[in-house]
């Protein structure tokens, strides 16, 4: 997700790794670009809180908040913030 590790820029914490691979909510896969998860990761926020309501609403909230958080930083930055939220049910 996001840029290849060789070209990926460090986030505010200096990390260049992808986010934690632990499941946020069972049945809610969350592929997201670095611009969508890094602002939340840098602030220590759990993405599971965004996985409520419809998948469309969840993706919209997650991305909108990521952009808002990135622009609020002292060294404001813009990045591709993309998320695909799906809900798998059986």
MARLOVEX-230422 format. One record per residue: residue in three letters; x, y, z of N, C-alpha, C in turn. Coordinates in steps of 0.1 Angstrom, whole numbers, padded with zeros to 4 digits, always signed. Each point is the difference from the previous one (the first is absolute). Layout:
alaXYZXYZXYZ;...
//
This chain:
unk+0008-0012+0000-0008+0012+0000+0009+0012+0000;unk-0005+0010-0007+0009+0012+0000+0012-0002-0009;unk+0010+0008+0001+0012-0001-0008+0008-0012+0004;unk+0009-0006-0009+0009-0010+0004+0009+0005+0011;unk+0004-0009+0009+0009+0003+0011+0012+0008-0004;unk+0005-0002-0011+0013+0007-0005-0003+0014-0002;unk-0012+0004-0004-0003+0014-0003-0009+0007+0011;unk-0005-0008+0009-0009+0005+0010+0007+0010+0010;unk-0006+0011+0002+0006+0010+0009-0004-0003+0015;unk+0008+0002+0009-0003-0002+0014-0012+0008+0005;unk-0008-0005+0008-0011+0007+0006+0005+0009+0011;unk-0009+0007+0007+0004+0009+0011+0009-0006+0011;unk-0003-0013+0002+0008-0007+0010+0013-0006-0005;unk+0003+0002-0013+0012-0005-0007-0001-0014-0005;unk-0012-0006+0002-0002-0014-0005-0003+0000-0015;unk+0005-0011-0006-0003-0002-0014-0007-0013-0002;unk-0006-0006+0010-0006-0013+0000-0015+0002-0002;unk-0006-0011-0005-0015+0001-0001-0006-0001+0014;unk-0013+0003+0001-0007+0000+0013+0000-0014+0006;unk-0004-0002+0012-0002-0013+0006-0009-0008-0008;unk+0003-0013+0000-0008-0010-0008-0011-0006+0009;unk-0001+0004+0012-0011-0006+0009-0013+0004-0005;unk-0010-0009+0001-0013+0003-0005-0007+0011+0008;unk-0005+0010-0006-0008+0011+0007-0013-0005+0004;unk-0008-0006-0009-0013-0006+0002-0001-0012-0009;unk-0004-0011+0006-0002-0012-0008-0010+0002-0011;unk+0004-0004-0012-0009+0002-0012+0000+0013-0006;unk+0009+0009+0004+0001+0014-0006+0015+0002-0005;unk+0003-0006-0012+0013+0002-0005+0002+0015-0003;unk+0012+0005+0002+0002+0015-0001+0013+0003-0008;unk+0000-0003-0013+0012+0005-0008+0000+0015+0000;unk+0011+0006+0003+0001+0015+0000+0014+0005-0004;unk+0000+0011-0006+0013+0006-0004+0007+0006+0012;unk+0013+0002-0001+0007+0006+0011-0005+0014+0004;unk-0006+0007-0010-0006+0013+0004-0012-0001+0007;unk-0007-0012+0000-0012-0002+0008+0003-0005+0014;unk+0010-0008+0002+0002-0006+0013+0011+0007+0008;unk+0010+0006-0006+0011+0006+0007-0004+0011+0010;unk-0009+0010-0005-0004+0010+0010-0006-0005+0012;unk-0008-0011-0001-0007-0007+0011+0011-0007+0009;unk+0009-0008-0007+0010-0007+0007+0009+0009+0008;unk+0004+0011-0007+0009+0010+0007-0007+0006+0013;unk-0013+0001+0000-0007+0005+0011-0004-0010+0010;unk+0003-0013-0003-0003-0011+0009-0015-0004+0000;unk-0007+0003-0011-0014-0003+0000-0002-0014-0006;unk-0010-0007+0005-0004-0014-0004-0010+0002-0012;unk+0004-0006-0011-0009+0002-0012-0013-0008+0002;unk-0001-0009+0009-0013-0007+0002-0011+0009+0003;unk+0002+0011+0006-0011+0009+0003-0006+0006-0012;unk+0006+0000-0011-0005+0005-0013-0009-0011-0007;unk+0001-0012+0004-0007-0011-0007-0013-0003+0006;unk-0009+0010-0001-0014-0001+0004-0009+0006-0011;unk-0012-0003+0000-0009+0006-0010+0002-0008-0013;unk-0003+0007-0011+0002-0006-0013+0015+0000-0004;unk+0004-0009-0008+0014+0001-0005+0003+0013-0006;unk-0009+0006-0008+0002+0013-0007+0003+0011+0011;unk-0009+0000+0010+0001+0010+0011+0013-0001+0007;unk+0004-0013+0003+0012-0003+0008+0012+0005-0008;unk+0001-0003-0013+0011+0004-0008+0001+0015-0001;unk-0011+0007-0002-0001+0014-0001+0005+0007+0013;unk-0004-0005+0012+0004+0006+0013+0015-0002+0002;unk+0005-0012-0003+0014-0003+0002+0009+0009-0009;unk-0004+0001-0013+0008+0008-0009-0001+0015+0004;unk-0012+0005+0002-0001+0014+0003+0007+0004+0013;unk+0000-0009+0010+0007+0003+0012+0016-0001-0002;unk+0004-0009-0008+0014-0001-0003+0005+0013-0007;unk-0007+0005-0010+0004+0012-0006+0000+0012+0009;unk-0010+0001+0009-0001+0010+0010+0012+0000+0009;unk+0003-0012+0005+0011-0002+0009+0014+0004-0006;unk+0001-0004-0013+0013+0002-0007+0002+0015-0002;unk-0011+0007-0003+0001+0015-0002+0001+0008+0013;unk-0003-0006+0011+0001+0007+0013+0014-0001+0006;unk+0008-0009-0005+0014-0001+0005+0008+0012-0002;unk+0010+0003+0009+0009+0012-0003+0007-0001-0013;unk+0004-0012-0004+0006-0002-0014-0011-0007-0008;unk-0010+0008-0003-0012-0005-0008+0005-0007-0013;unk-0007-0011-0003+0004-0007-0012-0013-0005-0007;unk+0001-0002-0013-0011-0006-0008+0005-0013-0005;unk-0009-0010+0000+0004-0013-0005-0013-0006-0005;unk+0001-0011-0008-0011-0007-0005-0007-0007+0012;unk-0012+0003+0003-0007-0006+0011-0012-0008-0007;unk+0002-0013+0000-0010-0009-0007-0003-0011+0010;unk-0012-0004+0001-0004-0012+0008-0011-0007-0007;unk+0000-0013+0001-0011-0008-0005-0005-0008+0012;unk-0012+0003+0004-0006-0007+0011-0010-0010-0005;unk+0000-0012+0004-0010-0010-0004-0004-0008+0013;unk-0012-0005-0001-0005-0008+0011-0003-0014-0005;unk+0006-0010+0005-0002-0014-0004-0010-0006+0010;unk-0011-0005-0005-0009-0007+0008-0003-0014-0006;unk-0004-0009+0009-0003-0014-0005-0014-0003+0002;
//
